[in-house]
Amino acid sequence: MNRITLFPDYILESSWEVCNKVGGIYTVLSTRAQTLQTAMPDRIIFVGPLLDESNTDFQEVNDLYPDWAKQARANGLGIKVGRWNVPGSPVAVLVDFKPFFSQKDMIYAELWESFQVDSLHGYGDYDEASMFSYAAAKVVESFCRYQVEKNAKVIYHGNEWMAGLGLLYVRKHLPEVATIFTTHATSIGRSIAGNNKPLYEYLFAYNGDQMANELNMQSKHSIEKQTAWNVDCFTTVSDITANECRELLDKVVDVVLPNGFEDDFVPKGSAFTAKRKRARAEMLRVANCLTGDLFGEDTLIVSTSGRYEFRNKGIDVFIDAMNRLRFDERLNKKVVAFVDVPAWVGSAREDLAERLNASPNTVFDTPLPCPMLTHWLHNMEHDNVLTMLRALDFANNKQDKVKIIFVPCYLNGNDGIFNMPYYDLILGNDICVYPSYYEPWGYTPLEAVAFSIPCVTTDLAGFGIWAQQVLKADKAENNLSNGVKVVHRTDYNYHEVADEIKDAVANYALLPKTAVTKAREKAKSLSKKALWKKFIAYYNEAYHIALTKTEERTK
């Protein structure tokens, strides 16, 4: 007998990254929006923080839910209603959370009384996130009271610990609303890994509450744990993070929601070819201007990118692998390796910009000082990347077959050197490498293969585990010739990982053009299996679970 699958009439989904591009959750929500908007036009409503200087992709629209918006403002909510300028153009509500700071102590006291959440040890972004979360919940409450028709099925979906306070508020004050919580990475797991403690071998033995005390993470851990335990459906983004939740939050997830994406940002046909050619030319020109070396068309361009988490994102092991590649006698061509990681950037280098502004045909044969850096940093002496390059005596000398270039700025199209957005520049790569130690999912490798760039990742990344399963199902070998190489990584095998990456790049450099073309096609093919139209089924399962529990609660 087939069950009746429940589906919501409205979904309100909140995150600090709605219309605020700061991390991977932005990509999750903004690419999924079109699939949900198609299924339920203008009934998927994203709630984000009102940060005028950061809400650059928000367009206010006065005729969207105008009666409710007027009522909400009359009740003291500072909101803007409009559309998020991403594919699907979903409804977005941005809320001013600052007025709630005056009620902070009362809000935290209620949170303690109702759910025993410890907010006493909050610091840093805890208060700001919590007040936004509370404001978002007040938006949900107002919308449900004044806009939603009676007996409509409503879901409130919050992302990351930063949405926890609001989810608990809705759970208490609006029992008829189904709640879903997605943790994209546990605060304790990330902190254990970031503090150079072995996460995986001892995961079974760690006590989350105890580690929260040790790492001064009591408040974030407390809100995360209580939210996980009290929502209708608790979810995360990969099997590896599900293990983390079970061990550190003492809660088994209800559903794993892998991160899909839409590939409409990938250029097609001749546009792809032209953009790739331009990106490669720009990257090799920057390399020539910095190092004074000449780079032909056969130069292999390799890169890593992401947040500046030196160990967690594997930036250290990437640099080490490129250093080892310098001394690999099999390497038959020049390699330029880019580290595209935003750091404490000062300004674009004037001497480099001057060379780049010279005639396009000008070729330089002398290096600039510090020829591995495109922008000056505020902390040149203490930056992790530069410190490691100095320790390895990596100076981008002409005789070095491998050059490494640190791009420590956001590639937003206006950085003063490349002046190309990340998605336009990534096209120039031949290989992307993301040797993460801690990575709940991993959008960067997924984006790479979408651009037909074979990539290296690890089996400590959610994407890496998924890709491994796909390769196994297709009976394909785990190597770059098949579009992705998944390296086995543990708490202790750093050197083996560096060698395996070095070997993978050296072997790829030896491939004939036909094999390279095939590898690029296979990378693209792999990405097609991660489109939202494939992965949205997992969300539908979460919606059903949450709505079923709500129905039982409100009978």
N, C-alpha and C positions, 0 to 999 in steps of 0.2 A: 504494500500500500504506500503510495507516494505521499510524503508529508507536504503540507502547505508551507511554502517558503515565504516568510514575512519580509517585506521591503518597506522602507520608510516613505512617508509623504514629504517630510522635510529632513534635511541634514544641516545642522549648524556645526561647523568645524573650526576650532581655534588653534592658533599657534603664534608664537612671537615672530615667526617668519612669514606670516601672511603679508603680502605687499611690502616685505622688508627682507631684502636679499642678503643674508648673512651666513647661510650654511646649507647643508644637504636637505634639510626638511623643506626649505623653499622649493627645491627641485621636485621632491615627492609630491607636494600639494599642487604646485603650479602645473605639473605635467599630467597629474590625475584629473585635474579640474574638467578638462574637456569631456572625458568619458562620463563623468557624473552629470555634467551639464546637459549632455545629450540625452541621458536617461531621465532626468528630472529638471527640465529647464527652469532656471531661476528659483529652484527650491533647494539647491545646494548653496549655502551661504557661508562664506568664510569670514571669520572674525579675527581681526588683527589689531596691533597697537597703533594709535595715532601718533606718528613720528614724522611730522611734516617734511623734514629734511631727508628722510629715508624712504618715504612712500612715493618714490618717483614713478612707479608703475601702477598707480591708482588714479582713476578718473571719477570724480564725483558726478552723480546723476540724480537729479532732483525728483524724477518721476518713478523711482524704484521704491515700492512700499512707502509712499509719501505719508499716508495717514498714521501708520505705525511710527515712522521716523519723527513726525511732529509730536506724537504722544510721548515717545521716549525722551525727547529733548525737554518736554514740559515736565517730565518726572526727574530731570536733573542729569540725564546721561548725555555726555558730550560726544556725539557720534557724527560720522560722515558716512553716507551710503552711496555706493557707486559700483564700479566694475574694476576687477583686477585685469590689467592689460596683459593677459597670457592667453594661449589658445583656449577657446571656449568662452572667454570674457565672462566668468562667473560673477555673481553678486558678491561684493565684499563690504563689510561694515568695519570701519576703523573707530576705535573707542579711546577717548582720553581717560587714562587711568590715574593721572596725577591727583585729581581731587580726592581719591580714596586714601591717600597717605594719611590724611587727618583722622581716619577711622581705623588705622592699621592695628592698634592695640586691641580694639574691640573685635575686629575681624579675626585676629590670631587667637584671642581668648575663646571665641565661639568654635574655632577650628580645634582647639585643644579639648574643649568640653564635649564636642560631638564625635571627634575622631582620634583624639590623643595625638595630634600632630605637634611635634616639638618645633616651634618657630623661634625659640629663645636664642638658638645658636646661629641664626641666619646672618649672613654677611655677604658683601659683594653684590651680586645681581639678585639675591634672594627676595628682597623687599620689592624691587621693581617688577620682577616676574610675577610675584604673588599678587600685587595690586592690579597688574594687567589681567591676571587670571580671574580675579574677583570681578573686575569691570566687564570682562567677557561673559561671565556667568550672569551678570545683571542684564546684559544685552539679550542673552538667551531667555531669561525669565520674562523680560518685557515683551520680546517677540512672541513667546508662547501665550502670554496673557492677552495681548491686544491684536495679534495677527492670525494666529493659527486657529483653524476651525475645530470645533469640538470633536473629540475622538480621533483626530489625526495622529498618525504615528510619527513621532519626532525623535531624532537621535542627536545627541550632543557628543561630538568626538573631539577629544583633547589630545594634543601631541606633546610628549616629553614632560618631565617633572614640572616644567614651568606652567603647565595647564592644570596641575593637580588640584590646587585650592578651589578653582572654579568648578571642576568636576564634582568635588565633594559638596560644594554649595548646592549644585543642581540636584545631586543625589538626595540631599536632605530636604530641600524646599520644593522640588518639582518631581515627585516620585513617578509621575506619569511620563517623564522624559527618559528614554533609554540612554545610558552612558557607555562610551567606549574610550578606553585609555590606551594609547600607543606609546611605549617607551622605545626610543630609537637607539638608546644606549643607557645602561644603568649608570647613575652618577658614581656609584661605588666601584663598579667594574672599570670605568674610564679612569677613575682616580688611582686605583691599585696599579693599573698598567702605566699611568703617567708618572707614578712615583717609583718606577723601576723595580716594582715587586713582581715576582712570577705569578701571573694570573691563572694560567690554565692547569698546571700540574697540581696546584693546591686549591683549585676552585671548590672542590668537594669539602675542603676543610675550613674554608673561610666562613666566618659568621658575619653577615652583613651589618648587623647592629654594632658589633664589636669594632669592625673595620671603620664604620662611620665615626665612632668616637676617636679612634686612633688617627684618622685622616682629617679630623675636624669637618666632617661632612654631615653632622647629625640632622640638620634641618632639611637639606635636600633629600637625604635618604628617607627621612621620616615622611615627608609629603609624598614621595614616590611610592613608598611601601604601602601606606594607608590608602592611597588612590588605587593601586593595583588590587588591593583586597576588597575595596568597596564599590567599584564600578560594576556594571552589568557584564561587560566583556573586556578582558585584559589581553592586550596584544603586543607583539613586538615584530621586528622586521626580518629576522633570520633565525635559523636553528641554533646558531652559536650564541646569539643573545638570549634565546629562550632558555638555554642551559644556565646562563648568567642569572636570569630572573628567578629560576627555580632555586638556585643555590644562595643568592644574595638577598632576594626579596622574599624567599620562602613561599613563592607563589608560582604555580604552573600556569603558563599562558593558555588562553582559550583558543586562539588562532594565531598562526604566523602569517604576517602580511608582507610578502616580499615586495621590494620597491621596483615597480615598472617605470616606464617613461614613454613619451611620445617622440617620434623621430622627425617631427615636422621642422625642427631647427637645422636638420642636416641638408645641405644643398644637393641638388640632383644634376646629373648629366654634365653638360659643359660648364655650368656654374660651379660644380664641385671641382672639376679639373682646374679651372681658372683660379679659384680661391686657394686650392692646395699649392699651385705653382707660386702664387703671390706670397703665401705664408712661408714657404721654403726659402724663397729669395730673400725675404725680410730677415728670417732667422740666420741665414748664412751671412748676410750682409752685417748684421750686428756682430756675429762671431769674427768676421774679418776686421771690422773696425776696432774691436777690443783686443784681438790677439796679434794682428798683423800677418796671420797665416792665410793661405788661399784654400778655398773649399769648393771642390768641383761638384757637379750634379750627382755624383755617386756617393757623396757624403751621407753617412747614416745619422739621422737626427733622432735622438732618444730624449724622453722627458719624464719627469714625475711632477705631480702637482697636488694641491689640496691644502688643508689647514696646516699651520705650522706647529704640528705635534711631532717633535723631532724623532722620538722613538716610536710612538704609536702608529704614525703613518709610514714608518720605515724609511724616512729621509736619510738616516744614518747609514743604513745598509745599502741604499741606492748609491750614495757617494762612495762607499767602500767597494761596491761592485764595479763602478766606473774606474776607480783607481786600479783595481786588479786587471781590468780590461786593458789598461795602458801597456801591461807587460805580457799580454797574450800574443804569442808569435803567430797564431792562426789569423789574427785580425788583418784583413787585406785592404782596408779602406779607412779613411778618417771618420771619426765619430765626434759629434757635438752633442753633449748631454746638457739639458736645461733643467734647473730646479725652479719650477714656477710656484713659489710659496710666499704669500704675503708676510712680510716681517715688519720690524719697526722702521719703516722706510722714511727717509728724509726727503731727498729730492732726486730727480733724474740727473744723471751725470752730464754736466755741460760739455765736457770734452768729448764724450761719446755722441751726444746730440749734434755737436758741431761737425764731427766726421760724417754722421748719417745725413746731414743736410748738404754735404758736398755733392758734386755731380754724381749721378747714379753710376757712372762708368769708372769713378775713382776707386782704385784698389790700394789698400794700405799695406805696407810691408814692415811696419814697426808697431810694437804693442803699446797700449796705454798702460799707465800704472794700474795695478790691481785689475788685471785683465779677465777676471772671472765674475765681475759684478756690474750690473746695468744701472743701479741706483745706489746712491750713498745711503747708509744707515745711520741711525742715531747711536747705535751701540756696536760700532765696528769691532771693538776689541773683544766683546763678549758674545757676539752672535754665534750660535751653535754651528751653522753651516760654514761660516768663514773660519771658525776655530778648527773644525775638522779638516778643511782644505789645507790650512796651514800645517796641521799636524802630519798630514800625508804628503806634504811638500808638493801639492798640486798647484802649479804656477802657470799652466797653459803655455808652456814653452813650445816653440815651433816644432821641435823634434817629437813632442808628445803626439801619439796617434789619437789620443782622446783628450778633448777639451771639455771643461765643465763651466757652465755659466749660470750664475744665481740671478734670478729675476724676482726681487723681493717685494713686488708691488701687486696690487689688484689689476688684472688685465681687463680693464673696463672700456678700452678704446681711447683712453685719454691719459696714458701713463707717462708721456713725454719721450718715450723711446720707441716702442713698437706701435703704439697708438692703434692697436687692433684688439677687438674683444677676444676673450678666451676661446670662444667657439670658432672664431675665424683663424686664430693662431694654431690651435691644436691640430688642424688639418695638415700642417706641414710636417708632422712627426711621422717617422717610420715605425717606431715602437714606443709604447708607453709602459712605464714600470711603476707598480704600486705595491711595494712589498710590506704591506701593513702588518703590524703586530696586534693592533686593536682596531677593528673596523666592523661594526655591526652589519653594515651592508656594503657600501662602496659604489658611489655613483661614478667616480672618475673612471674606473675601468669599463663600466657599462657605456659611458659616453664615448670612450676611446673606440671600442669595437663598433659602435654606431657610426663612427666616422671612418670605418674600414681600417682602423689601426690595430694590428695585433698587439696584445698587451700581456704583461706578466703581473700576476696577483698572487695571493697566498690563500691557504686553506684556513687562515684565521680571519678571513673576510667573508661576510655573508655571500657576496657575489661570487667569490672564489669557490665556495662550497657548491653553490648552485651551478656554476659553470662546470665544475668537476662532474656533477651528476649528469649534466647534458652530454658531456664528452663520453661518459661511460655508457649512457643510453644509446648514443650514436656509434658506439664501438670505435671511437676516434682516439688517437694517441694524444697524450698531454704534452703538446709542444706548440711553439709559435707558428709552425706550419699549418696548424688547425685553428689559428685565430687567437688562441689564449694558452698561456702556460701557467698552471697553478702550482706554485712551489709549496712544499710541505714546510711549515714553520712551527716551532715550539718555543718554550720559554728560553731554551738554551742553545739552539743550533744556528746562531747568528752567522757564523763563518761559513757554514755549509750553504746557507741561503745566499750570501754574497757570491760564493763561487758558482752556484747554480744560475744566478742571474747573469753573471759574467759569461758563463758558457752559452746560455740561451741567446744573448746578444751576439756573441762571436759566431755562433752557428748560423744565426739568421743572416748575418753579414755575408756569409758564404753562399747563400741560396741564389740560384739563377733567377732571372727576371720572371720567368713563367711561374716558378714556385712562390715568389713574392706576391704576384698577382693573385694566385690561388689562395694564399694565406689571408690577403686583404678581403677577398670575397667571403672566406669562411668566417672572418671576424664580423663582417656585416650580417651574415646569415645568423650568427649566434645572437646578435642584438635583437633580431626580429622576434626571437622567442621570449623576450622580456618586455614586450609592449603591454600597455595597460589593458588592452582588450583581452590579453591572456591572463593577467594577474588580478583583474577586478573581481574575479570569482571568489577570491579569498576574502575580499571586503564584504561581498554579499553574504558570505557565511557569518562574518562578525555581526553584520546588521541583524541577521536572523536570530542569532544567539541573544543579542542585547534586547531586541524587541520581545522575544519569547519570555525572557525573565521579567520584563516590565509588565507584560500582560498578566503573568502569574501574580505579580506583586499588587496590581491594581484591580484585580477581580472583585 
